Amino acid sequence: MPPLRLACILLLPLAFVCWPGRADAQIKRCTGPDGKSIFTDRNCNDVGATDALPRATVGSPQVGGKPYARGCSRSVRDLIYELTAAIDSHDTNRLAGLYNWSGMSNNGGYAVLSRLDAIASRPLVDISPILPAPQVSLDAQGNMTVSGDVDPANYPEAQVRRTPVALRVDQTSPGGATSLRTVFGLRKYMGCWWLTL
């Protein structure tokens, strides 16, 4: 065996031992003093910049009482928070991460992504849940029953606990002259809430 080949074979295990481990650094997007984006794996303050996106800190609004951490939305409230953050930051990728893509064709995916890009580029006015109508029926004795946790005698003043079926997103055009509305359907899939169009 040639000496160079033998040396490579003997040094290969040493290379694996000395190879640095997987880095756990997360790339952060910061805004510099001149307003330009800076991408770094350090804290934004360390490079003389500020966080480009608001982060949950002590005393700031948090999701469900916990600081924001990436992952799927386990509640509609978390989904509304993420949807708000995605549109406020004009981040199409973050908005696309909230969408239920399962079973969609390539052409359908491109069409939806184009719509999501347009939604992410417009200023946000409000996000409102759309609730299903309460189910009112009569039982065998002729008494009125209402779906949800409410006494039928208090209907319609009582609040019936119902899960939203959709989210209405009100926006303005980039110039602010036109009001635009998008209704996202809601789908619970694998323990998470997702948007649909």
C-alpha positions as CSV (number, residue, x, y, z in Angstrom):
1,M,0.0,0.0,0.0
2,P,1.4,3.4,-0.9
3,P,2.6,5.5,2.1
4,L,0.3,8.4,1.3
5,R,-2.8,6.2,1.2
6,L,-1.8,4.5,4.5
7,A,-1.3,7.9,6.2
8,C,-4.7,9.0,5.0
9,I,-6.4,5.8,6.3
10,L,-4.6,6.2,9.7
11,L,-5.5,10.0,10.0
12,L,-9.2,9.6,9.0
13,P,-10.4,8.5,12.5
14,L,-8.4,11.4,14.0
15,A,-10.1,13.8,11.7
16,F,-13.6,12.7,13.0
17,V,-12.5,13.1,16.6
18,C,-11.1,16.6,16.0
19,W,-14.0,17.7,13.7
20,P,-16.1,20.4,15.4
21,G,-19.5,19.4,16.6
22,R,-22.8,20.6,15.2
23,A,-23.3,24.3,15.8
24,D,-26.4,25.3,17.6
25,A,-26.2,28.9,16.6
26,Q,-29.4,30.4,15.2
27,I,-29.1,33.1,12.5
28,K,-30.8,36.3,13.6
29,R,-32.0,39.2,11.5
30,C,-31.1,42.5,13.0
31,T,-31.6,46.1,11.9
32,G,-28.5,48.3,11.8
33,P,-28.4,52.0,12.7
34,D,-28.7,52.8,9.0
35,G,-31.9,50.7,8.7
36,K,-30.3,47.9,6.7
37,S,-30.7,44.2,7.6
38,I,-27.8,42.4,9.3
39,F,-27.7,38.6,9.6
40,T,-25.7,37.3,12.4
41,D,-25.4,34.4,14.9
42,R,-24.7,36.7,17.7
43,N,-27.0,38.9,19.7
44,C,-28.1,42.0,17.8
45,N,-26.8,44.3,20.6
46,D,-23.4,42.8,20.2
47,V,-23.1,44.1,16.6
48,G,-24.6,47.5,17.4
49,A,-28.1,46.7,16.0
50,T,-31.6,46.0,17.2
51,D,-33.9,43.0,16.7
52,A,-35.7,43.3,13.3
53,L,-38.8,41.5,14.8
54,P,-40.2,42.1,18.2
55,R,-39.3,39.3,20.6
56,A,-41.1,38.2,23.7
57,T,-39.2,39.4,26.8
58,V,-40.0,39.9,30.4
59,G,-43.0,42.3,30.6
60,S,-43.8,42.1,26.9
61,P,-46.8,40.3,25.4
62,Q,-46.4,36.6,25.2
63,V,-48.2,33.7,23.5
64,G,-50.4,31.9,25.9
65,G,-48.3,33.1,28.9
66,K,-45.1,31.7,27.4
67,P,-42.3,33.3,25.3
68,Y,-42.7,32.6,21.6
69,A,-40.9,29.5,20.3
70,R,-41.1,28.3,16.7
71,G,-43.3,25.3,16.2
72,C,-46.9,24.7,15.1
73,S,-49.8,26.6,16.6
74,R,-51.4,24.5,19.2
75,S,-54.3,26.9,19.7
76,V,-56.2,29.3,17.5
77,R,-54.9,32.1,19.7
78,D,-51.3,31.1,18.9
79,L,-52.2,30.9,15.2
80,I,-53.6,34.5,15.3
81,Y,-50.4,35.7,17.0
82,E,-48.3,34.1,14.3
83,L,-50.5,35.4,11.5
84,T,-50.2,38.9,12.9
85,A,-46.4,38.6,13.2
86,A,-46.0,37.3,9.7
87,I,-48.1,40.0,8.1
88,D,-46.6,42.8,10.3
89,S,-43.1,41.7,9.3
90,H,-44.1,41.2,5.6
91,D,-42.6,37.7,5.8
92,T,-44.2,35.5,3.2
93,N,-42.2,32.5,4.3
94,R,-43.5,32.8,7.9
95,L,-47.0,33.1,6.6
96,A,-46.5,30.1,4.3
97,G,-45.4,28.1,7.4
98,L,-48.9,28.6,8.9
99,Y,-50.6,27.2,5.8
100,N,-51.9,23.6,5.4
101,W,-50.1,22.4,2.3
102,S,-51.0,18.7,2.6
103,G,-52.4,17.2,-0.6
104,M,-51.8,20.2,-2.7
105,S,-50.4,20.0,-6.3
106,N,-47.5,22.0,-7.6
107,N,-49.6,24.4,-9.6
108,G,-52.0,24.8,-6.7
109,G,-49.1,25.5,-4.4
110,Y,-47.7,28.2,-6.6
111,A,-51.1,29.9,-6.9
112,V,-51.5,29.9,-3.1
113,L,-48.0,31.1,-2.5
114,S,-48.6,34.0,-4.8
115,R,-51.8,34.9,-2.8
116,L,-49.9,34.6,0.5
117,D,-47.1,36.9,-0.9
118,A,-49.7,39.5,-1.8
119,I,-51.3,39.2,1.7
120,A,-47.9,39.5,3.5
121,S,-47.1,42.7,1.5
122,R,-50.1,44.7,2.6
123,P,-50.6,46.6,5.9
124,L,-52.6,44.8,8.5
125,V,-55.7,46.4,10.1
126,D,-57.3,43.6,12.0
127,I,-57.8,39.8,12.4
128,S,-61.2,38.6,13.6
129,P,-62.3,35.1,14.3
130,I,-65.5,33.9,12.5
131,L,-67.6,31.8,14.8
132,P,-70.1,29.2,13.7
133,A,-73.8,30.0,14.4
134,P,-75.1,28.3,17.5
135,Q,-77.2,25.2,16.9
136,V,-80.7,25.8,18.3
137,S,-83.1,22.9,18.4
138,L,-86.1,21.5,20.2
139,D,-86.0,18.5,22.4
140,A,-88.8,15.8,22.8
141,Q,-90.7,18.0,25.3
142,G,-90.6,21.1,23.1
143,N,-87.9,22.8,25.1
144,M,-85.2,24.8,23.2
145,T,-81.7,23.6,23.4
146,V,-78.6,25.5,22.3
147,S,-75.2,23.9,21.5
148,G,-72.4,24.9,23.8
149,D,-72.2,25.6,27.5
150,V,-75.1,27.9,27.9
151,D,-78.5,27.8,29.6
152,P,-81.2,28.0,26.8
153,A,-83.2,30.4,29.0
154,N,-80.3,32.9,28.6
155,Y,-80.0,32.6,24.8
156,P,-79.3,34.8,22.8
157,E,-77.6,37.1,25.4
158,A,-75.3,34.3,26.8
159,Q,-71.9,33.7,25.3
160,V,-71.7,30.2,23.8
161,R,-68.2,28.8,23.7
162,R,-67.5,27.9,20.1
163,T,-64.3,27.3,18.2
164,P,-63.8,29.7,15.2
165,V,-64.3,28.2,11.8
166,A,-62.3,30.9,10.0
167,L,-60.2,34.1,10.4
168,R,-61.1,37.3,8.7
169,V,-58.0,39.4,7.8
170,D,-58.7,43.1,7.1
171,Q,-55.9,45.0,5.3
172,T,-55.4,48.1,3.3
173,S,-53.7,48.4,-0.1
174,P,-50.1,49.5,0.2
175,G,-51.2,53.1,-0.6
176,G,-53.9,52.9,2.1
177,A,-56.8,53.9,-0.3
178,T,-58.5,50.5,-0.6
179,S,-59.8,48.2,2.1
180,L,-59.1,44.5,1.4
181,R,-60.4,41.4,3.1
182,T,-59.2,37.8,3.1
183,V,-61.0,34.9,4.9
184,F,-58.7,32.0,5.9
185,G,-60.4,28.7,6.8
186,L,-59.1,26.9,9.8
187,R,-58.0,23.2,9.9
188,K,-56.8,21.2,12.8
189,Y,-54.3,18.6,11.6
190,M,-51.9,16.5,13.7
191,G,-52.6,18.5,16.9
192,C,-51.9,21.9,15.3
193,W,-54.1,24.7,13.7
194,W,-53.4,25.6,10.1
195,L,-54.7,28.1,7.6
196,T,-56.5,27.2,4.4
197,L,-57.8,29.4,1.4
